[in-house]
Amino acid sequence: MRKTIYQGKYITMSTETIANHIYERVTLRPGIKIIPIKNNKILFIKEYRQHEKSSRLKLVSGWVDKKNKSVLKIAKDELREEASYQAKKWSLFHTRQTPNQTIESHTDYFLAKGLTKLPQQKNPDNDIVEEVIFLTKNAIIKKLRQKKITWDDDIAVVLMYFESLSL
């Protein structure tokens, strides 16, 4: 049986004894990531994150933390808030779940197509969006090699999207 050690807004830390061994787990609040597509390019934001004290290129993303809002509605809000875009067509592309692992997470990845630019929005998270850029698959790979984009689950899903185009 799990014992909660810490319960925060976005993470829960717990321990669980299995066969006389104590396992530690971190469970993240469910999240969403958006893959906005225009002319076969993916929209990334360069965002200065206050708590990380640095900027990084990333997908538009958010936590599923707004009561009475669907995951899709939260995704639409995040695209508007972080990148000042809206999309006509939305579809769930991939869900990443890691139950019973040391770090447990659930993330839904949405494709957003038919993009329209909106007037600049103020990000309510106080993170500063420094740039909104569209990148081709080759440009993403180049930025990975240059270490300007971090290799992570998001990039794996983006490359999986590009791979799906050739099927």
N, C-alpha and C positions, 0 to 999 in steps of 0.2 A: 504494500500500500504506500502511496506517495505521501510525503509530508512536505507541505509548503513552508519554505524558509523565508521567502520574500515575495511579495505581491506588489508589483508596480503597475503603472498605466500601460506599459508596452511589453514588459517581461514578467515571467514568474519563474522563480528558482525553487527547485524541489529536490528532495532526496528520496530514494526508494531502495529498500533492502531486498535483494534477490540472492538466494543461496548464500546467506551470510556475508554478502558483499554489498557495500553502499555505493549506489550509482547516483551521480549528480546529473540533473537535467535543467536546461533552460528552455522555457516555452515562450515563443514570441506570439504576440497578438497577430491574428491573421492580417495579411497585407494584400495590396493590389499594385500591379505594375502595368503601365500602358505602353504599347508599341504603336505610336502614331506614324502612319505611312503616307508619304506624298512622293509621287514620281519614283517609286521603288527605293526611296530613301527613308531612313528611320530618324525621327526627331529625338534628339538628346538635349538635356539642359546642362549647362555648367552652373553649378549652384555652390555658393559659399554657405557652408553649414556651420552655424554658430558653435555648436557643441563639439564639432570636429576641428574647428579652427583652421579649416582649409577649404579649397574649392575642388570640385571633381565633376567630371562628365558622368551623367547618369540618366536612366530612364525616368520619366515622370512616375511618381509612386506615392503611396499613402498607406495609412493604417485603416483597418476597418474598425473605426472607433466612433462613428457618428450614429447615434440612436435613431431608429425609425428610417434609416436610409439603406437602400439596397446596395450591394457591392458595386453594381453597374453605375448607380447614381453617384457613389463616392468616386469611382473612376472618372466619370464625366466632370465632377467638381474639381478633381486634382488636375486634369488636363487644362481646365480653364484657369485655375489659380496659379499653377506653376509655369505654364507655357503660353497662356493667353490664346488658346485654340479651343475650338469645338469640332466635333466630328459628326457626320451624318450617319455613318455605318459603324456599328460596334459588334464585335464577336469575341467570345471567350476562346482563346487560342490554346492555352496550356494551364494546368494547375500543378503546382509543385507542393507535395506534402512529404514531411519527414516525421511521421509518428514514431514514438518509442526510440528515438535517437537521442544522443546527448544534447543536441540543439534541435528542438522540434519547431517546425514552421509550416505555415499554409499560405501560399501565395497564388493568386489568380492573375494571369497575364491576359490582357485584353488587346486585340487589334483595334485600332481606330483609323478609319478611312474617310475620305471626303472632308478633309480638313478645311476649316475657315479660320482666318486670323481674327482675333478679337482685340478691342482696346486693351492696353496693358493693365493687368490685374495686380493688386497688392497681395502678396503671399501671406496668408494669416499665420503661417508657422514662423515668420520672421527670418526664414532663410532667404538669402538674396540670390535671385536668378540673374547671373551675370551675362548669360548668352543662351540663345536657343539656336541650335544648328541641326541641319539634316545631313545625315551621313549615309553613303553607299556601303555595301558590304566590304568592298576593298578599303575604303577609308576607315571603317571600324577596325579591320585587321591591322592596318598601318598604325592606328592609334594604340592598339594593343601592344604591338611591337615596340612602340616608342614609350610605352608605359604611361600614356595619357588617359587611357581607359583601363580600369581594373578588370582582370579576368575573374568573372564570378558567374553565379547562376543566371543572372540577367543576360549576360552576353551569350551564354550557352543557348538560352531560349531565343534570342535575336538571331543567332546563326541557324538555329533549328527552323525559324521562320523562313530565312533565305533558302535553306535546303528544301523546304516544302514547295517553293516556287518551281523547282526543277523536277518535281515528281509527276 
